């Protein structure tokens, strides 16, 4: 029996919390607060006018992109000098913010909408096994651990996995049932399929392009269909969800939903799809759509 595909998209809005807020946006940039630091980063789709243009001039850190490459560039700090790292939190999780060379701060705040969904879903299950692929610095893994799951965290970057382990220590979750794996996601999943391993939940948050620890090349549009089918094969009979998120400009929530429907064609359940967005502070705040998702649930 094929899954029921939602006929309408859903926008998952992330609003600010104690350690994060989208303060303003416009003229191709967004002004954010991370803990006590204010940060300006490029965001080309914000081609409207900022509510308070002067506030952008007083930020603690500004990312200057290199030419047309919005992800590559350098950070420019105020008179207080460079900021190395700083503590942040979301719910029960504690993690470190870092000014990376790619305009990101070692996590993606819009994913808080997914973390909240995962938390609510997992707390209804009895010690579910969750696989987090392309797990990066581990905030989603920590949210799953805090909700009672057993987690396998996989990322190709040794540095990112090391940061994830540090974040688990900060959160007081290092003693929970978690495995930290540095490996190419496709190779790991293929091996799990051969072993007959099963999971109640799987999370995929792949980049558009990347490299594995031994030089493997990942291309979203070429490699995602086969990986998603292998992930569907890892779902247990009592599986609860398979969550896919993507940031590529040419993708859409609907295209991810159809790909998900193909991979889970014989599982029944339901597929929801749409986009994740950050909402500005204030009642009249605008929202910025930043990524797309498709979610199979039993």
C-alpha positions as CSV (number, residue, x, y, z in Angstrom):
1,X,0.0,0.0,0.0
2,X,1.6,3.4,-1.0
3,X,1.8,6.2,1.5
4,X,-0.7,9.1,1.4
5,X,0.9,12.1,-0.1
6,X,-0.2,15.4,1.4
7,X,-1.8,17.6,-1.3
8,X,-0.7,20.9,0.3
9,X,2.7,22.1,1.5
10,X,3.5,23.0,5.1
11,X,5.7,25.8,6.3
12,X,7.5,24.9,9.5
13,X,8.3,28.3,11.2
14,X,11.1,28.6,13.7
15,X,10.7,31.5,16.0
16,X,13.4,32.8,18.3
17,X,14.3,31.3,21.7
18,X,16.5,32.4,24.5
19,X,19.8,31.8,22.6
20,X,18.7,32.7,19.1
21,X,16.6,35.3,17.2
22,X,16.2,36.6,13.7
23,X,16.1,40.3,14.5
24,X,15.8,41.8,11.0
25,X,16.4,41.1,7.3
26,X,16.6,42.9,4.0
27,X,18.9,44.2,1.2
28,X,20.3,40.6,0.9
29,X,21.3,40.2,4.5
30,X,19.9,39.0,7.8
31,X,20.6,40.3,11.3
32,X,20.6,37.5,14.0
33,X,21.3,37.1,17.7
34,X,23.3,34.1,18.8
35,X,23.5,34.1,22.6
36,X,24.8,37.6,23.4
37,X,26.3,38.2,19.9
38,X,24.7,39.9,17.0
39,X,25.6,38.6,13.6
40,X,25.1,39.8,10.0
41,X,25.1,37.1,7.3
42,X,24.2,37.2,3.5
43,X,20.8,36.0,2.5
44,X,20.1,36.9,-1.2
45,X,16.4,36.2,-1.1
46,X,15.8,39.0,1.4
47,X,15.5,41.6,-1.3
48,X,13.0,43.7,0.8
49,X,14.0,46.7,3.0
50,X,15.2,46.2,6.6
51,X,13.0,47.5,9.3
52,X,16.1,49.1,11.0
53,X,19.0,49.5,8.6
54,X,21.2,51.2,11.2
55,X,21.1,48.1,13.5
56,X,23.1,46.1,10.9
57,X,26.0,48.6,11.4
58,X,26.3,47.7,15.1
59,X,26.6,43.9,14.8
60,X,29.4,42.1,16.6
61,X,30.3,40.0,13.5
62,X,29.7,40.4,9.8
63,X,30.3,37.8,7.1
64,X,31.7,39.2,3.9
65,X,31.2,36.8,1.0
66,X,33.8,36.3,-1.7
67,X,32.4,37.7,-5.0
68,X,29.3,35.6,-6.0
69,X,30.1,32.7,-3.5
70,X,27.8,33.5,-0.5
71,X,29.1,30.5,1.5
72,X,32.8,31.4,1.0
73,X,34.3,34.5,2.5
74,X,35.6,35.9,5.8
75,X,34.3,37.1,9.1
76,X,34.8,40.8,10.2
77,X,34.5,41.5,13.9
78,X,33.8,44.7,15.8
79,X,36.4,46.5,18.0
80,X,36.2,43.8,20.6
81,X,38.1,41.5,18.2
82,X,37.5,37.9,17.0
83,X,35.1,35.6,18.8
84,X,36.3,32.0,18.9
85,X,33.4,30.0,20.2
86,X,30.5,30.5,22.7
87,X,27.9,28.3,24.4
88,X,24.3,28.0,23.2
89,X,21.3,25.8,24.1
90,X,18.0,24.6,22.8
91,X,15.7,22.7,25.1
92,X,17.8,20.1,27.0
93,X,20.7,20.4,24.5
94,X,23.8,22.4,25.0
95,X,26.2,23.1,22.1
96,X,29.0,25.4,20.9
97,X,28.5,28.1,18.3
98,X,31.5,28.7,16.1
99,X,32.3,31.2,13.4
100,X,33.1,28.8,10.5
101,X,34.7,29.8,7.2
102,X,31.4,29.1,5.4
103,X,29.2,31.8,7.0
104,X,27.5,29.2,9.3
105,X,27.9,29.1,13.1
106,X,28.2,25.3,13.4
107,X,24.4,24.7,13.4
108,X,21.3,25.7,11.5
109,X,18.8,27.5,13.6
110,X,15.8,26.9,11.2
111,X,16.2,23.2,12.0
112,X,14.7,23.9,15.4
113,X,11.3,23.2,13.9
114,X,12.5,19.7,13.0
115,X,14.0,19.2,16.5
116,X,10.7,20.1,18.1
117,X,8.9,17.6,15.8
118,X,11.4,14.9,16.6
119,X,11.2,15.5,20.3
120,X,7.4,15.2,20.3
121,X,7.5,12.1,18.1
122,X,10.2,10.2,20.0
123,X,8.7,10.8,23.4
124,X,5.7,8.6,22.4
125,X,8.0,5.7,21.6
126,X,9.8,3.1,23.8
127,X,13.6,3.5,23.4
128,X,13.5,3.9,19.6
129,X,16.6,3.4,17.5
130,X,17.4,6.5,15.4
131,X,20.0,6.9,12.6
132,X,21.1,10.5,11.9
133,X,23.0,10.7,8.6
134,X,25.0,13.8,7.7
135,X,24.7,14.6,11.4
136,X,27.2,17.5,11.4
137,X,27.7,18.9,14.9
138,X,25.0,16.8,16.4
139,X,22.2,19.0,17.7
140,X,19.5,16.8,16.1
141,X,21.2,13.8,17.6
142,X,21.2,15.4,21.0
143,X,17.5,16.3,20.7
144,X,16.8,12.6,19.9
145,X,19.0,11.4,22.9
146,X,17.2,13.8,25.2
147,X,13.9,12.4,24.0
148,X,14.9,8.8,24.9
149,X,16.2,7.5,21.7
150,X,19.2,5.3,21.0
151,X,21.2,7.2,18.3
152,X,23.7,6.4,15.6
153,X,25.3,9.6,14.4
154,X,27.1,9.5,11.0
155,X,29.1,12.2,9.3
156,X,32.0,12.2,6.9
157,X,33.9,15.0,8.8
158,X,36.1,13.9,11.7
159,X,36.0,17.5,13.0
160,X,32.2,17.7,12.9
161,X,31.9,14.4,14.8
162,X,34.4,15.6,17.4
163,X,32.3,18.7,17.8
164,X,29.2,16.6,18.2
165,X,30.8,14.5,20.9
166,X,31.8,17.7,22.7
167,X,28.3,19.0,22.5
168,X,27.0,15.7,24.0
169,X,29.4,16.2,26.9
170,X,28.2,19.8,27.4
171,X,24.6,18.6,27.3
172,X,25.2,15.9,29.9
173,X,24.1,13.3,27.3
174,X,27.4,11.5,26.6
175,X,26.4,8.5,28.8
176,X,23.2,8.0,26.7
177,X,23.2,5.2,24.1
178,X,24.9,6.9,21.2
179,X,27.4,5.8,18.5
180,X,29.6,8.3,16.7
181,X,30.6,7.2,13.2
182,X,33.0,9.0,10.8
183,X,32.1,7.5,7.4
184,X,30.6,8.1,4.1
185,X,26.8,7.9,4.6
186,X,26.2,5.7,1.5
187,X,28.8,3.2,2.5
188,X,27.5,3.0,6.1
189,X,23.9,2.6,5.0
190,X,24.8,-0.1,2.5
191,X,26.6,-2.1,5.2
192,X,23.6,-1.7,7.5
193,X,21.3,-3.0,4.8
194,X,23.5,-6.1,4.3
195,X,23.6,-6.7,8.1
196,X,19.8,-6.5,8.3
197,X,19.9,-3.7,10.9
198,X,16.6,-1.8,11.5
199,X,15.7,1.6,12.9
200,X,12.5,3.2,14.1
201,X,13.5,6.6,12.8
202,X,16.0,8.0,10.2
203,X,17.1,11.6,9.6
204,X,18.9,12.8,6.5
205,X,20.2,16.3,6.1
206,X,22.6,16.1,3.2
207,X,24.6,18.9,1.5
208,X,24.2,19.6,-2.2
209,X,27.9,18.6,-2.6
210,X,30.4,17.0,-0.3
211,X,33.3,14.6,0.1
212,X,33.6,11.5,2.3
213,X,36.5,10.8,4.6
214,X,38.5,8.9,1.9
215,X,37.6,11.2,-1.0
216,X,34.2,9.9,-1.9
217,X,32.1,12.5,-3.9
218,X,28.5,13.2,-2.9
219,X,26.2,14.9,-5.3
220,X,22.6,15.4,-4.1
221,X,20.7,15.0,-7.3
222,X,22.7,12.0,-8.5
223,X,23.1,10.1,-5.2
224,X,20.0,10.9,-3.1
225,X,17.6,8.5,-4.8
226,X,19.6,5.4,-4.2
227,X,20.5,6.4,-0.6
228,X,16.9,7.1,0.2
229,X,15.8,3.7,-1.0
230,X,18.5,2.1,1.1
231,X,17.3,4.1,4.1
232,X,13.7,2.9,3.5
233,X,15.1,-0.7,3.6
234,X,16.5,0.1,7.1
235,X,13.1,1.0,8.5
236,X,11.7,-1.5,11.0
237,X,8.2,-2.9,10.8
238,X,7.3,-0.6,13.7
239,X,9.2,2.4,12.2
240,X,7.9,5.8,13.0
241,X,9.5,8.2,10.6
242,X,12.0,9.0,7.7
243,X,12.9,12.7,7.6
244,X,14.7,14.3,4.6
245,X,15.9,17.9,4.5
246,X,17.7,19.6,1.6
247,X,19.1,23.1,1.0
248,X,19.8,22.9,-2.8
249,X,18.3,25.8,-4.7
250,X,17.0,23.6,-7.5
251,X,15.1,21.3,-5.2
252,X,11.6,21.7,-3.8
253,X,9.5,20.2,-1.0
254,X,7.2,18.6,-3.6
255,X,10.2,17.0,-5.5
256,X,11.5,15.6,-2.2
257,X,8.0,14.3,-1.4
258,X,7.7,12.4,-4.7
259,X,11.2,10.9,-4.2
260,X,10.1,9.9,-0.7
261,X,6.9,8.3,-2.1
262,X,9.0,6.2,-4.5
263,X,11.3,5.0,-1.7
264,X,8.5,4.1,0.7
265,X,6.0,2.8,-1.9
266,X,5.1,-0.3,0.0
267,X,5.0,1.0,3.5
268,X,1.7,2.9,3.8
269,X,1.8,5.8,6.2
270,X,1.8,9.5,5.2
271,X,4.2,11.9,3.5
272,X,4.2,15.6,4.5
273,X,6.3,18.1,2.7
274,X,7.1,21.8,2.6
275,X,9.8,24.2,3.7
276,X,11.5,25.3,6.9
277,X,11.6,29.1,7.6
278,X,13.0,31.5,10.1
279,X,10.5,34.1,11.5
280,X,11.7,37.6,12.5
281,X,11.0,38.7,16.0
282,X,7.8,40.7,16.5
283,X,4.2,40.4,15.5
284,X,4.8,41.9,12.1
285,X,8.0,39.9,11.5
286,X,8.6,38.5,8.0
287,X,9.8,34.9,7.4
288,X,12.7,33.6,5.3
289,X,12.3,30.1,3.7
290,X,15.7,28.4,4.0
291,X,15.3,24.7,3.3
292,X,12.8,22.0,2.0
293,X,11.7,18.8,3.7
294,X,9.8,15.7,3.0
295,X,8.7,13.5,6.0
296,X,7.3,10.0,5.9
297,X,5.6,8.9,9.1
298,X,3.7,5.8,10.0
